[in-house]
Amino acid sequence: MRNPYKGSYDELCEKVNETYRRTDNVCETVKETGIHFDVVWGMLGFKDWYDFYETGEEWTPLKLTNL
């Protein structure tokens, strides 16, 4: 599958975060960056927050051992 966005994931995250800081609006961030809503939503951390909030389950980080 071809990546329609230019830049690395970190570069895209920086662009999204910078735009969101300025606009304080997810839809404006989507318009200005040209990155799909679902991707912007996830990069800003809202997807994780709402997944946790709606399930009510406690989130714990994955522990990697013996690698």
C-alpha positions as CSV (number, residue, x, y, z in Angstrom):
1,M,0.0,0.0,0.0
2,R,1.4,3.4,-1.0
3,N,1.7,6.1,1.7
4,P,-0.1,9.2,0.5
5,Y,1.6,11.5,3.0
6,K,5.1,12.9,2.6
7,G,7.5,12.5,5.5
8,S,8.2,10.1,8.3
9,Y,5.6,9.3,11.0
10,D,7.6,11.5,13.5
11,E,7.6,14.4,11.0
12,L,3.8,14.0,10.4
13,C,3.2,13.9,14.2
14,E,5.2,17.1,14.6
15,K,3.2,18.8,11.8
16,V,-0.1,17.6,13.3
17,N,0.8,18.7,16.9
18,E,2.1,22.1,15.7
19,T,-1.1,22.8,13.8
20,Y,-3.3,21.6,16.6
21,R,-1.5,23.8,19.1
22,R,-2.2,26.8,16.9
23,T,-5.8,26.0,15.9
24,D,-7.0,24.0,19.0
25,N,-9.4,22.3,16.6
26,V,-9.1,18.8,15.1
27,C,-11.1,19.6,12.0
28,E,-9.0,22.6,11.2
29,T,-5.9,20.5,11.8
30,V,-7.2,18.0,9.3
31,K,-7.9,20.7,6.7
32,E,-4.5,22.4,7.1
33,T,-2.4,19.2,7.1
34,G,-4.4,17.2,4.6
35,I,-4.0,14.2,6.8
36,H,-7.1,12.0,7.2
37,F,-9.3,12.6,10.3
38,D,-8.7,9.1,11.8
39,V,-4.9,9.5,11.6
40,V,-5.0,13.0,13.1
41,W,-7.3,11.8,15.9
42,G,-4.9,9.0,16.8
43,M,-1.8,11.1,16.6
44,L,-3.3,13.6,19.0
45,G,-4.1,10.8,21.5
46,F,-7.9,11.2,21.4
47,K,-8.5,7.7,20.1
48,D,-6.7,6.1,23.1
49,W,-8.4,8.4,25.5
50,Y,-11.9,7.7,24.3
51,D,-11.2,3.9,24.0
52,F,-10.2,3.9,27.6
53,Y,-12.9,6.3,28.8
54,E,-15.7,4.3,27.1
55,T,-14.5,0.9,28.3
56,G,-13.7,2.1,31.8
57,E,-10.8,-0.4,31.8
58,E,-7.5,0.6,33.3
59,W,-4.8,1.0,30.7
60,T,-1.4,-0.4,31.5
61,P,1.7,-0.2,29.3
62,L,3.0,-3.4,27.6
63,K,5.9,-4.8,29.6
64,L,8.6,-6.1,27.4
65,T,10.8,-8.6,29.1
66,N,13.5,-11.0,28.0
67,L,14.0,-9.4,24.6
